Amino acid sequence: MKLVERAGLCALHRLDPEAAHRLSLIALKTGLAPLPGSVTGPRLKTRIAGLDLPNPVGLAAGYDKNAEAVTALTRAGFGFVEVGAATPLPQPGNPRPRLFRLSEDRAVINRFGFNNDGAEAIARRLATARRHVPVGLNLGANKTSADRAGDFSAVLQTCAAHVDFVTVNVSSPNTEKLRDLQGKAALSALLAGVLATRDALARPLAVFLKIAPDLTEAELADVAEVAMGSGIDAVIATNTTLARDGLTSRHAGETGGLSGAPLFERSTRVLARLSALTDGRLPLIGVGGIGSAQDAYDKILAGASAVQIYSAMVYSGLSLAAGIARGMDRMMERDGVGNVAELVGKGRDRWLKP
């Protein structure tokens, strides 16, 4: 991390977390943040669900909820970028404060509640963005909707022309009863509706599913069965957790989803289990607690074809994405690996042990 970025992070950490988040987006939009451009090479190039990625390190949904800084983010060293979540109608989300730094734990708790400007506004911004890497949109449901399953299809219909993939997000802990849609019957019906909408588009696109890290073994098996039978293109494992094991920060008791370093082991075990259940027949994207090239390498070994980061940037800055990609490239060179695809699932058994 360069001195200027370190100074910027120190300044941001003196602000309320949500204000700092907002200021970082403004810096990106106005060109104040230095951007490394594309980070790629033969070992890093990745193909997943028909998408060609310059490297396997993506940005997770939640940072750029309203697609305000897409052009800049696609030049920030990421191999792909996911924005949102978007809901059909604008909504303010939950009352503030709703974002907390757990600095001692290198973690974050949020309870935003799908605050966003709505699908139409987000579609307009996506339409004018210049995409230097694949861009996806996280689909959400309005809190007061009478048809939450239908909301996902509605957002897809509105925004599909301007993205390369969409993610069905049924795993946020901050919208009441949203995680109920991960049940076998509800998930099957939801995905069938979204895929029917996708298949009717002039330009069909990849559909991903994002799951929670708090599923039981039986629930995870049901999700794997539904995902494989539905025709979706990939699963993102995982979203934030409701668990609070081992935290030391004074904010540890705040409600909401926990992300960052404490999530790494839990999310990686879910990833490895899902890899075993799907036997490599469905691409997986590993998320949760990645803060270094070694963490990303371990996610790939556990079964991921690509990874996403977000919370670690709170502590390591925007340059983390490029740093992880370059670090993985050096590790593959060290290990005699020709391409990241050769690593997928090779260390899965380590994470399946009790």
Residue pairs with C-beta under 8 A, 6 or more apart in sequence:
1 9
1 316
1 317
1 319
1 323
2 34
2 319
4 34
5 34
5 317
5 318
5 319
6 317
8 27
8 317
9 315
9 317
12 20
12 23
12 24
13 20
13 101
13 103
15 23
16 97
17 97
17 99
17 100
17 101
17 108
17 314
18 96
18 97
18 98
18 99
21 63
21 99
24 33
24 318
25 63
25 64
25 68
25 69
26 32
27 33
28 69
28 72
28 73
28 76
28 318
29 68
29 69
29 72
31 72
33 72
33 76
33 318
34 319
35 72
35 75
35 76
35 77
36 75
36 76
36 77
36 319
36 322
37 75
37 77
37 132
38 54
38 75
38 77
38 132
38 133
39 54
39 55
39 57
39 77
39 79
39 321
39 322
39 325
39 326
40 54
40 55
40 79
40 325
41 55
41 329
42 338
42 339
43 328
43 329
43 332
43 333
43 337
43 338
43 339
43 340
44 54
44 55
44 56
44 79
44 325
44 328
44 329
44 340
45 52
45 53
45 54
45 55
45 339
45 340
46 52
46 53
46 55
46 56
46 79
46 305
46 306
46 340
46 341
47 53
47 341
48 56
48 234
48 283
48 285
48 305
48 306
49 165
49 206
49 208
49 233
49 234
49 283
50 206
50 233
51 80
51 134
51 164
51 165
51 206
52 134
53 79
53 80
53 133
53 134
53 306
54 79
54 133
55 77
55 78
55 79
55 325
55 328
55 329
56 79
56 296
56 300
56 305
56 306
56 307
56 325
56 328
56 340
57 77
57 78
57 79
57 296
57 306
57 307
57 308
57 309
57 321
57 324
57 325
57 328
58 78
58 79
58 80
58 81
58 82
58 285
58 306
58 307
58 308
58 309
59 73
59 76
59 78
59 80
59 81
59 82
59 308
59 309
59 310
59 321
60 82
60 287
60 308
60 309
60 310
61 82
61 83
61 84
61 85
61 136
61 138
61 167
61 169
61 210
61 310
62 84
62 85
62 110
62 112
62 138
62 310
63 73
63 83
63 310
63 313
64 70
64 73
64 81
64 83
65 83
65 84
65 85
65 86
65 112
65 115
65 116
66 83
66 116
66 117
66 121
66 122
66 125
67 83
67 84
67 86
67 122
67 125
67 126
67 129
67 137
68 125
70 81
70 83
70 125
70 126
70 129
70 130
70 131
70 135
71 129
71 130
71 131
71 132
73 81
74 81
74 129
74 130
74 131
74 132
74 133
74 135
75 132
76 318
76 321
76 322
77 319
77 321
77 322
77 323
77 325
78 133
78 321
79 133
79 134
79 306
79 325
80 133
80 134
80 135
80 136
80 164
80 306
81 133
81 134
81 135
81 136
82 135
82 136
82 137
82 138
82 165
82 167
82 308
83 122
83 126
83 135
83 136
83 137
83 138
84 116
84 122
84 137
84 138
84 139
84 140
84 167
84 169
85 114
85 116
85 138
85 139
85 140
85 169
85 172
86 116
86 118
86 119
86 122
86 137
86 138
86 139
86 140
86 155
86 159
87 114
87 116
87 118
87 119
87 140
87 141
87 142
87 145
87 151
87 155
88 118
88 119
88 142
88 145
88 151
88 154
88 155
88 158
89 118
89 119
89 142
90 116
90 117
90 118
90 121
91 113
91 114
91 115
91 116
91 118
91 142
91 143
92 115
93 112
93 113
93 114
93 115
93 116
94 111
94 112
94 113
94 115
94 174
98 110
98 111
98 112
98 113
98 256
99 108
99 109
99 110
99 111
99 112
100 108
100 109
100 110
100 251
100 254
100 256
101 108
101 249
101 251
101 314
102 108
102 109
102 247
102 249
102 251
102 252
102 258
102 260
103 249
103 315
104 248
104 249
105 246
105 247
105 248
105 249
105 252
105 260
105 261
105 262
106 260
106 261
106 262
106 291
106 312
106 315
107 247
107 249
107 258
107 259
107 260
107 261
107 262
107 263
107 311
108 258
108 259
108 260
108 311
108 314
109 251
109 254
109 255
109 256
109 257
109 258
109 259
110 174
110 240
110 256
110 257
110 259
111 174
111 254
111 255
111 256
111 257
112 174
113 143
113 174
113 175
114 140
114 141
114 142
114 143
114 172
114 174
114 175
116 122
116 140
119 154
119 155
119 158
119 159
120 158
122 137
122 159
123 158
123 159
123 161
123 162
126 135
126 137
126 159
126 162
126 163
127 161
127 162
129 135
129 162
131 164
134 164
134 165
135 163
135 164
136 163
136 164
136 165
136 166
136 167
136 206
136 208
137 155
137 159
137 163
137 165
137 166
137 167
138 166
138 167
138 169
138 210
139 151
139 152
139 155
139 156
139 166
139 167
139 168
139 169
139 194
140 151
140 152
140 155
140 169
140 172
140 175
141 148
141 149
141 151
141 152
141 175
141 178
142 148
142 151
143 175
143 176
145 151
148 178
148 181
149 181
149 186
149 189
149 190
149 193
150 193
152 168
152 190
152 193
152 194
153 193
153 194
153 196
153 197
155 166
156 166
156 194
156 197
156 198
157 197
159 166
160 166
160 198
160 201
160 203
160 205
161 202
161 203
163 205
164 205
164 206
165 205
165 206
165 207
165 208
165 233
166 194
166 198
166 205
166 206
166 207
166 208
167 207
167 208
167 209
167 210
167 236
168 190
168 191
168 194
168 207
168 208
168 209
168 210
168 232
169 210
169 239
170 178
170 179
170 181
170 182
170 187
170 190
170 209
170 210
170 211
171 178
171 179
171 182
171 210
171 211
171 212
171 238
171 239
172 178
172 179
172 239
172 240
172 257
173 179
173 212
173 239
173 240
173 241
173 242
173 256
173 257
174 256
174 257
179 212
180 186
181 187
181 190
182 211
182 212
182 215
182 219
182 223
183 219
183 222
184 222
184 223
184 225
184 226
187 222
187 223
187 226
188 226
188 229
188 230
191 207
191 209
191 226
191 227
191 230
191 231
191 232
192 230
194 207
195 207
195 230
195 231
195 232
198 204
198 205
198 207
206 233
206 234
207 232
207 233
208 232
208 233
208 234
208 235
208 236
208 285
209 223
209 227
209 232
209 234
209 235
209 236
210 235
210 236
210 237
210 238
210 239
211 220
211 223
211 235
211 236
211 237
211 238
211 239
211 270
211 274
212 238
212 239
212 241
213 237
213 238
213 239
213 240
213 241
213 243
213 263
213 266
213 267
213 270
213 288
214 241
214 242
214 243
215 223
215 270
217 273
220 270
220 273
220 274
220 277
221 277
223 235
223 274
224 274
224 277
224 278
224 282
227 235
227 278
227 282
228 278
228 281
228 282
232 282
233 283
234 282
234 283
234 284
234 285
234 305
235 274
235 278
235 282
235 283
235 284
235 285
236 284
236 285
236 287
236 308
237 267
237 270
237 271
237 274
237 284
237 285
237 286
237 287
237 288
237 304
238 263
238 266
238 267
238 270
238 271
238 287
238 288
239 257
239 287
240 256
240 257
240 258
240 259
240 263
241 257
241 258
241 259
241 263
241 266
241 267
241 288
242 257
242 258
243 258
243 266
244 252
244 253
244 258
245 262
246 262
247 258
247 262
259 288
259 289
259 310
259 311
260 289
260 291
260 311
260 312
260 314
261 289
261 291
261 312
262 289
263 288
263 289
264 288
264 289
264 290
264 291
264 295
265 289
266 288
267 286
267 287
267 288
267 289
268 286
268 288
268 289
268 298
268 299
268 302
268 351
269 351
269 352
271 284
271 286
271 288
271 299
271 302
271 303
271 304
271 351
272 302
272 303
272 348
272 350
272 351
272 352
273 351
273 352
274 284
274 303
275 284
275 302
275 303
275 304
275 345
275 348
276 303
276 348
276 352
278 284
280 303
280 344
280 345
283 305
283 306
284 303
284 304
284 305
285 304
285 305
285 306
285 307
285 308
286 296
286 299
286 300
286 302
286 303
286 304
286 306
286 307
286 308
287 307
287 308
287 309
287 310
289 295
289 311
289 312
290 296
290 299
290 307
290 308
290 309
290 312
290 324
291 309
291 312
291 315
291 316
291 320
292 324
292 327
293 323
293 324
293 325
293 326
293 327
293 328
293 330
293 331
294 327
294 331
295 324
296 307
296 309
296 324
296 327
296 328
297 328
297 331
297 343
298 347
299 307
300 307
300 328
300 340
300 343
300 344
301 343
301 344
301 345
301 346
301 347
301 348
301 350
302 345
302 347
302 348
302 350
302 351
303 344
303 345
303 348
304 344
305 340
305 341
305 344
309 320
309 321
309 324
312 320
313 320
313 321
316 323
328 340
332 338
332 339
332 340
332 343
337 343
